[in-house]
Amino acid sequence: MKNKKITRKITQGVYILTTINGGCCVDAVSQISSGSNPLISVSVMKDNYTNTLLKKNKKFALSVLGVDTNPKIIETFGMHSMKDIDKFKEVSTTKILGVNVIDESLGYMICEIVDFIENDTHTLFIGRLIEADIYKDGEAMSYTYYQEHKDELLKVTTEMGKTAFVCTVCGYVYYGEILPDDFKCPKCGVEKELFEKRD
Ligand SMILES: Cc1cc2nc3c(=O)[nH]c(=O)nc-3n(C[C@H](O)[C@H](O)[C@H](O)COP(=O)(O)O)c2cc1C
């Protein structure tokens, strides 16, 4: 493949996906039908704790992040697992139809899961919109914006004089001269192609 980074030009946003007892940061969200209760899909890694919860709860919320959202929300939900920390203790949320919605967001969508499709690494969950609201006006954070500003958003620094590879999705830093062939980000699970080298 000549340059996979062109996929970053697919217009995607940055959202916090929540369900009962967990959630994670996502960009792989798409509206797949229209009407009063449209279908919305979200793709979630099989290794994510959120994936197991979604299959159990059959319900999710998507909170839309703005460009001025506190980056701590992305860090908490996108760089840690609910297996290790209670994300809802770190970030202020309000329960709507049983699901925690992020208070510091532009608004939310609540969906009931109607179907899911498994592929090798991810599950594509399809939900029907049952509730939604706008909290405030503002520019939604695009995934391109996140990629362009992630250094300042996540304050990723590497040790001087050491070769490092930084995960362009979650900011995980791997020190070493080369990344092993089968390397996957231990924090967010993406492949080695999504790491950038820093010297
Ligand atoms: C900006 C950003 C976008 C992400 N997009 C996705 C995504 O679309 N799907 C996914 O499964 N994980 C995505 N992740 C990674 C998860 O948020 C991350 O693996 C999280 O720690 C999983 O938490 P959990 O184990 O509690 O479910 C993204 C992370 C970031 C920072």
The ligand as a MOL file (V3000), in Angstrom:
LIG
                    3D

  0  0  0     0  0            999 V3000
M  V30 BEGIN CTAB
M  V30 COUNTS 31 33 0 0 0
M  V30 BEGIN ATOM
M  V30 1 C -9.4300 9.5300 18.8560 0
M  V30 2 C -9.6560 8.0650 19.1350 0
M  V30 3 C -10.4810 7.3450 18.3040 0
M  V30 4 C -10.7400 5.9840 18.5560 0
M  V30 5 N -11.5920 5.3110 17.7280 0
M  V30 6 C -11.9480 4.0310 18.0310 0
M  V30 7 C -12.9570 3.3660 17.2640 0
M  V30 8 O -13.5520 3.9040 16.3250 0
M  V30 9 N -13.2600 2.0800 17.6150 0
M  V30 10 C -12.6530 1.4350 18.6550 0
M  V30 11 O -12.9820 0.2620 18.9230 0
M  V30 12 N -11.7020 2.0560 19.4090 0
M  V30 13 C -11.3420 3.3320 19.1320 0
M  V30 14 N -10.4010 3.9920 19.8870 0
M  V30 15 C -9.7090 3.2410 20.9670 0
M  V30 16 C -10.5480 3.0190 22.2480 0
M  V30 17 O -11.1630 4.2230 22.6600 0
M  V30 18 C -9.5920 2.4950 23.3490 0
M  V30 19 O -9.0670 1.2450 22.9380 0
M  V30 20 C -10.2290 2.3770 24.7400 0
M  V30 21 O -9.1810 2.3830 25.6900 0
M  V30 22 C -11.0560 1.1060 24.9510 0
M  V30 23 O -11.5920 1.1330 26.2660 0
M  V30 24 P -12.4410 -0.0870 26.8890 0
M  V30 25 O -11.5140 -1.2780 27.0120 0
M  V30 26 O -12.9050 0.4100 28.2380 0
M  V30 27 O -13.5690 -0.3970 25.9720 0
M  V30 28 C -10.1270 5.3380 19.6660 0
M  V30 29 C -9.2850 6.0840 20.5210 0
M  V30 30 C -9.0510 7.4330 20.2590 0
M  V30 31 C -8.1520 8.2030 21.1830 0
M  V30 END ATOM
M  V30 BEGIN BOND
M  V30 1 1 1 2
M  V30 2 1 2 3
M  V30 3 2 2 30
M  V30 4 2 3 4
M  V30 5 1 4 5
M  V30 6 1 4 28
M  V30 7 2 5 6
M  V30 8 1 6 7
M  V30 9 1 6 13
M  V30 10 2 7 8
M  V30 11 1 7 9
M  V30 12 1 9 10
M  V30 13 2 10 11
M  V30 14 1 10 12
M  V30 15 2 12 13
M  V30 16 1 13 14
M  V30 17 1 14 15
M  V30 18 1 14 28
M  V30 19 1 15 16
M  V30 20 1 16 17
M  V30 21 1 16 18
M  V30 22 1 18 19
M  V30 23 1 18 20
M  V30 24 1 20 21
M  V30 25 1 20 22
M  V30 26 1 22 23
M  V30 27 1 23 24
M  V30 28 2 24 25
M  V30 29 1 24 26
M  V30 30 1 24 27
M  V30 31 2 28 29
M  V30 32 1 29 30
M  V30 33 1 30 31
M  V30 END BOND
M  V30 END CTAB
M  END
